[in-house]
Amino acid sequence: MQLTPHFTLSELTDSETARRLRIDNTPGSTTMHALQCLAELLEEVRDVLGGVPIVISSGYRSAALNAAVGGSATSAHLLGLAADFTAPAFGTPRAICEELITAGVVWDQLILEHPSAEAPGGRWVHIGLPQLGKPRRQILTAIKRGGKTRYEIGLVRP
């Protein structure tokens, strides 16, 4: 099912983990509306990045899938309001975040995920919409140290 010109429902719900563990990751009707809004945000992101393809690594996650991947119990992925992605033809996740900030794209959370010595530009970008109300426009960096992830405000270097 095509949600927007460049994004399908399957892109935002597909999960190798769900297939491997035989977890149903089918969104309900309320989540479908959220996924439509998320796809529209991703279209805006794609435009800001010059029209390059966006590769979605995680979108909607059912509760069972979210638990299986170790996601937060309050993750916007559970509501269909967040996506993790890269855009290799544009550049690193850090470069993507910098471009989205400069362009003034409206989000609730923008997270540069796991920059490190091996991947100083980060591994992927998390972008999320608010469940209700005004977007927080929160910019964070997720840093993994000693097996734990902590979140720092802003785009932080490893």
Backbone bond lengths (Angstrom), bond angles and torsions (degrees), N, CA, C in turn:
res aa  C-N    CA-C-N  psi(-1)  N-CA   C-N-CA  omega(-1)  CA-C   N-CA-C  phi
1 M - - - 1.459 - - 1.533 108.56 -
2 Q 1.317 115.39 124.50 1.456 122.03 -179.57 1.529 108.99 -81.52
3 L 1.345 117.85 120.87 1.463 121.89 178.70 1.523 111.08 -89.58
4 T 1.316 116.35 -39.72 1.463 123.53 179.05 1.532 106.27 -144.36
5 P 1.318 118.41 176.19 1.467 118.59 -178.04 1.534 115.32 -54.56
6 H 1.329 118.49 -32.34 1.466 119.99 -175.62 1.526 115.08 -116.31
7 F 1.328 118.70 0.34 1.465 120.18 -175.79 1.526 111.46 -131.92
8 T 1.339 113.84 135.05 1.461 120.62 179.71 1.526 110.07 -110.33
9 L 1.318 114.91 161.88 1.454 120.49 175.82 1.522 110.02 -59.62
10 S 1.321 117.73 -41.55 1.468 119.47 -177.62 1.527 111.69 -63.14
11 E 1.341 118.49 -35.28 1.466 120.65 176.82 1.524 111.88 -60.75
12 L 1.325 115.85 -34.51 1.463 120.71 -175.67 1.518 113.28 -92.35
13 T 1.324 117.38 -1.16 1.470 120.14 179.50 1.527 112.88 -127.58
14 D 1.317 117.51 -12.36 1.460 121.17 -176.92 1.525 110.71 -65.04
15 S 1.323 116.24 139.34 1.456 120.91 179.01 1.521 110.29 -152.33
16 E 1.315 115.30 122.13 1.459 120.25 175.70 1.528 109.99 -63.50
17 T 1.326 116.79 -38.67 1.471 120.84 178.84 1.522 110.26 -63.00
18 A 1.322 117.78 -43.35 1.471 120.86 179.04 1.522 110.55 -61.63
19 R 1.332 117.38 -42.51 1.470 120.10 178.19 1.521 110.73 -63.44
20 R 1.328 116.02 -47.41 1.466 120.49 -176.85 1.530 111.58 -62.38
21 L 1.340 116.89 -40.11 1.471 121.05 -177.77 1.529 112.87 -94.85
22 R 1.339 115.49 2.69 1.472 121.48 -179.45 1.530 112.16 56.14
23 I 1.335 114.69 47.86 1.459 122.19 178.28 1.522 108.24 -98.00
24 D 1.318 116.08 130.51 1.467 120.91 176.78 1.524 108.07 -74.07
25 N 1.323 116.98 120.74 1.465 121.75 179.80 1.526 110.45 -117.87
26 T 1.316 116.18 38.22 1.462 121.94 179.88 1.522 109.42 -85.72
27 P 1.335 117.95 123.65 1.465 120.15 -179.65 1.529 111.76 -76.31
28 G 1.331 115.24 150.88 1.456 121.16 174.55 1.516 110.90 -83.43
29 S 1.327 117.57 -179.77 1.467 121.50 -174.95 1.525 113.03 -65.12
30 T 1.326 118.39 -37.74 1.469 120.76 177.91 1.521 109.79 -64.93
31 T 1.303 116.17 -41.55 1.460 121.01 179.84 1.523 110.95 -66.93
32 M 1.313 117.62 -32.21 1.472 120.59 178.59 1.527 111.04 -59.35
33 H 1.334 117.10 -40.69 1.475 120.05 178.04 1.532 109.81 -63.11
34 A 1.331 116.16 -43.09 1.465 120.28 178.68 1.524 110.85 -62.13
35 L 1.321 117.20 -41.63 1.470 120.93 -179.95 1.526 111.27 -65.01
36 Q 1.317 116.97 -34.02 1.462 120.55 175.41 1.532 109.77 -62.75
37 C 1.334 116.65 -45.16 1.468 121.41 178.23 1.530 110.48 -63.70
38 L 1.328 116.61 -40.32 1.459 120.93 178.69 1.530 110.71 -63.91
39 A 1.320 117.45 -43.40 1.465 120.98 178.26 1.530 110.72 -61.47
40 E 1.327 117.20 -37.45 1.469 120.46 177.85 1.529 110.74 -65.93
41 L 1.342 116.61 -39.73 1.463 120.00 175.45 1.530 110.18 -62.58
42 L 1.319 116.87 -42.78 1.465 120.62 179.72 1.533 111.76 -64.91
43 E 1.316 117.81 -32.19 1.472 120.80 173.76 1.527 109.99 -62.73
44 E 1.339 116.01 -42.73 1.465 119.94 177.98 1.531 110.29 -63.00
45 V 1.333 116.43 -43.53 1.463 121.05 177.66 1.528 109.82 -59.08
46 R 1.309 117.04 -45.79 1.467 121.76 -179.57 1.529 110.43 -59.82
47 D 1.333 116.81 -42.62 1.467 120.87 177.97 1.527 111.22 -61.55
48 V 1.340 116.54 -45.98 1.466 121.33 -179.80 1.527 110.69 -61.07
49 L 1.321 116.54 -33.97 1.470 120.87 -179.22 1.523 112.68 -85.14
50 G 1.305 116.99 13.94 1.460 120.74 175.61 1.510 114.75 83.99
51 G 1.327 117.05 17.15 1.460 120.74 176.90 1.517 114.66 83.20
52 V 1.337 117.51 9.44 1.473 119.23 179.63 1.531 109.84 -71.57
53 P 1.318 117.63 152.92 1.466 120.33 178.00 1.531 112.33 -62.27
54 I 1.314 114.69 144.26 1.458 122.70 175.48 1.526 107.19 -109.17
55 V 1.320 115.71 132.83 1.466 121.65 179.70 1.526 107.74 -105.14
56 I 1.333 115.95 112.92 1.461 121.73 -179.19 1.532 108.24 -85.28
57 S 1.339 116.75 124.55 1.465 119.96 175.85 1.523 111.70 -99.97
58 S 1.330 117.17 -22.72 1.460 120.80 177.66 1.521 108.88 -158.92
59 G 1.316 115.00 131.95 1.459 121.21 174.88 1.515 107.87 -125.44
60 Y 1.333 116.31 -117.40 1.466 120.46 178.64 1.520 110.74 -63.83
61 R 1.344 115.41 139.67 1.467 121.83 173.51 1.521 109.14 -132.09
62 S 1.309 116.46 124.57 1.466 120.12 171.93 1.529 107.21 -64.38
63 A 1.330 117.17 164.45 1.468 120.99 179.68 1.527 111.17 -56.79
64 A 1.327 116.52 -42.21 1.466 120.14 -179.27 1.526 110.91 -65.32
65 L 1.321 117.64 -42.16 1.459 120.77 179.25 1.522 110.34 -67.52
66 N 1.322 117.24 -42.73 1.457 120.97 179.59 1.524 110.49 -58.73
67 A 1.327 116.76 -42.90 1.469 120.82 177.71 1.523 110.55 -64.63
68 A 1.327 116.80 -40.50 1.466 121.00 -178.17 1.528 112.40 -63.96
69 V 1.338 117.26 -33.30 1.467 120.17 -179.39 1.528 112.28 -93.63
70 G 1.337 116.66 2.17 1.463 120.54 178.50 1.514 113.41 75.66
71 G 1.349 117.14 27.21 1.459 121.27 179.47 1.518 112.29 -73.02
72 S 1.315 115.54 159.86 1.463 121.80 178.07 1.522 110.33 -65.46
73 A 1.313 116.20 144.28 1.464 121.29 178.47 1.526 111.56 -66.14
74 T 1.327 117.61 -16.96 1.467 121.50 179.29 1.530 111.95 -109.18
75 S 1.327 117.16 16.50 1.455 122.15 -176.69 1.526 112.31 -60.21
76 A 1.320 115.53 136.79 1.464 121.01 174.86 1.524 111.14 -67.10
77 H 1.329 118.10 -18.10 1.472 121.76 175.61 1.534 109.92 -59.50
78 L 1.330 117.99 -33.92 1.472 122.39 -179.40 1.527 112.29 -62.81
79 L 1.321 115.98 -25.65 1.462 121.93 -177.17 1.529 112.64 -101.35
80 G 1.329 116.53 -1.10 1.462 120.29 -176.72 1.517 112.27 76.94
81 L 1.331 116.30 21.93 1.462 121.14 -175.82 1.529 113.94 -108.43
82 A 1.340 117.47 12.29 1.467 119.52 -179.21 1.520 110.77 -145.19
83 A 1.322 113.77 152.29 1.466 120.64 175.85 1.516 108.90 -141.38
84 D 1.320 115.23 144.85 1.458 122.99 171.20 1.525 106.12 -106.31
85 F 1.325 116.89 134.76 1.461 118.94 -174.59 1.517 112.24 -155.58
86 T 1.316 114.12 166.24 1.454 123.42 168.86 1.532 107.16 -132.37
87 A 1.299 115.81 167.13 1.466 122.61 173.54 1.529 106.35 -142.65
88 P 1.343 116.44 76.57 1.473 120.83 -173.33 1.529 114.37 -52.06
89 A 1.320 117.80 -35.22 1.464 119.92 -178.79 1.529 111.78 -71.24
90 F 1.325 117.44 -17.01 1.467 120.51 177.33 1.523 111.00 -88.62
91 G 1.340 115.75 -47.78 1.466 119.45 -177.16 1.510 111.15 152.75
92 T 1.315 115.35 -160.48 1.464 121.43 -176.53 1.528 110.81 -71.56
93 P 1.323 116.24 160.65 1.466 118.89 173.41 1.536 112.55 -55.23
94 R 1.335 118.50 -38.22 1.464 120.51 177.22 1.531 110.64 -60.57
95 A 1.335 116.55 -44.51 1.470 120.33 179.24 1.530 110.35 -62.64
96 I 1.320 116.58 -38.02 1.471 120.76 177.35 1.519 109.70 -62.29
97 C 1.322 117.23 -49.31 1.476 120.79 179.66 1.522 110.69 -58.15
98 E 1.313 116.58 -46.31 1.470 120.32 -179.63 1.523 111.11 -59.18
99 E 1.332 116.50 -41.22 1.472 120.63 -179.99 1.528 111.02 -66.95
100 L 1.323 117.35 -41.75 1.471 120.78 -179.70 1.521 111.29 -66.40
101 I 1.326 116.68 -37.21 1.466 120.72 177.77 1.521 109.78 -65.45
102 T 1.321 116.63 -47.58 1.467 121.87 -179.97 1.524 111.61 -60.75
103 A 1.325 117.03 -39.66 1.467 121.98 -176.54 1.529 112.69 -75.10
104 G 1.330 117.78 -15.13 1.456 120.30 179.05 1.522 114.49 78.46
105 V 1.325 117.16 22.96 1.471 120.28 176.17 1.527 107.55 -58.94
106 V 1.329 117.01 139.82 1.464 121.01 -178.34 1.524 109.94 -95.94
107 W 1.332 115.94 124.16 1.455 123.45 178.50 1.514 107.71 -140.25
108 D 1.322 116.04 169.94 1.454 121.12 172.25 1.530 108.49 -90.01
109 Q 1.334 116.24 -52.24 1.456 121.80 176.71 1.521 110.07 -130.20
110 L 1.314 115.14 137.89 1.461 122.77 171.59 1.522 105.12 -126.90
111 I 1.326 116.59 117.26 1.458 120.36 -175.45 1.532 110.00 -123.84
112 L 1.329 115.31 124.15 1.455 121.52 169.76 1.519 105.48 -82.57
113 E 1.322 116.33 116.65 1.461 121.15 -172.80 1.527 112.42 -95.86
114 H 1.293 115.28 120.22 1.460 126.62 166.05 1.531 117.11 58.27
115 P 1.353 117.44 53.69 1.463 116.87 169.09 1.530 108.19 -67.02
116 S 1.317 116.66 147.28 1.466 121.26 -178.39 1.523 108.37 -154.63
117 A 1.308 115.68 177.82 1.468 119.74 176.87 1.526 110.47 -60.24
118 E 1.353 116.07 -35.91 1.465 120.61 179.92 1.528 112.41 -77.04
119 A 1.313 116.21 -29.11 1.468 121.76 -178.52 1.529 108.97 -137.33
120 P 1.350 117.26 72.89 1.469 119.78 -175.37 1.529 113.68 -61.65
121 G 1.315 116.77 -23.53 1.465 120.55 178.82 1.515 112.94 -85.84
122 G 1.340 117.11 2.41 1.457 121.28 -179.51 1.519 111.91 91.00
123 R 1.321 115.24 169.92 1.466 120.86 -178.58 1.524 112.16 -99.87
124 W 1.342 117.57 -37.00 1.462 121.74 177.45 1.512 109.29 -161.83
125 V 1.331 115.52 172.07 1.462 123.92 177.30 1.525 108.04 -111.32
126 H 1.321 115.72 135.89 1.470 122.16 171.52 1.523 105.62 -107.62
127 I 1.336 116.44 128.99 1.455 120.24 174.49 1.523 107.47 -129.35
128 G 1.323 115.77 137.35 1.456 119.71 -177.46 1.512 112.34 -138.96
129 L 1.319 114.09 153.21 1.458 122.99 175.59 1.527 109.43 -101.81
130 P 1.336 118.08 156.95 1.468 119.45 178.02 1.523 111.16 -74.70
131 Q 1.329 115.94 149.26 1.466 119.50 175.62 1.525 109.54 -70.30
132 L 1.284 115.70 -46.87 1.465 121.98 178.72 1.523 108.48 -143.26
133 G 1.315 115.98 152.79 1.453 119.26 172.05 1.506 115.22 77.92
134 K 1.313 112.74 -161.57 1.454 122.47 -173.80 1.525 111.36 -78.66
135 P 1.341 117.60 136.00 1.467 120.88 176.98 1.534 111.09 -61.64
136 R 1.322 116.42 139.82 1.469 121.63 179.26 1.528 112.34 -76.09
137 R 1.319 117.00 -20.18 1.474 122.27 -175.65 1.526 110.62 53.45
138 Q 1.313 115.67 43.00 1.452 123.17 -178.36 1.527 109.82 -81.31
139 I 1.335 115.87 129.82 1.460 122.62 177.21 1.522 107.25 -115.21
140 L 1.331 115.79 122.37 1.463 121.12 -176.56 1.527 110.99 -133.69
141 T 1.319 114.99 161.15 1.458 121.75 169.88 1.517 107.05 -123.83
142 A 1.333 116.33 127.40 1.457 122.22 176.55 1.520 107.87 -92.67
143 I 1.334 116.13 121.04 1.458 121.01 -178.29 1.516 108.69 -121.64
144 K 1.331 115.26 126.39 1.465 120.70 179.73 1.522 108.82 -98.39
145 R 1.325 115.12 123.02 1.462 121.26 176.36 1.519 108.16 -140.64
146 G 1.318 115.74 132.07 1.456 120.03 178.29 1.518 113.13 59.79
147 G 1.339 116.61 32.79 1.462 120.51 178.29 1.521 114.37 80.72
148 K 1.332 118.39 -2.65 1.464 121.48 179.70 1.525 109.70 -115.82
149 T 1.320 115.69 146.50 1.453 120.97 177.20 1.515 109.00 -102.45
150 R 1.325 115.03 131.61 1.464 119.16 173.00 1.525 107.91 -123.44
151 Y 1.309 115.38 154.13 1.461 121.19 -177.01 1.512 109.37 -112.12
152 E 1.326 114.84 128.05 1.452 120.97 177.76 1.526 108.34 -113.76
153 I 1.313 115.88 146.68 1.465 121.56 -179.29 1.519 109.78 -73.08
154 G 1.326 115.99 135.15 1.458 122.72 178.85 1.516 112.66 87.69
155 L 1.319 115.59 -178.13 1.467 121.82 175.98 1.519 107.25 -91.09
156 V 1.320 115.97 106.10 1.457 122.72 -174.52 1.513 109.35 -102.06
157 R 1.311 115.36 143.32 1.471 120.77 176.10 1.522 108.99 -85.55
158 P 1.351 117.37 148.66 1.473 119.21 -179.47 1.522 112.78 -66.64
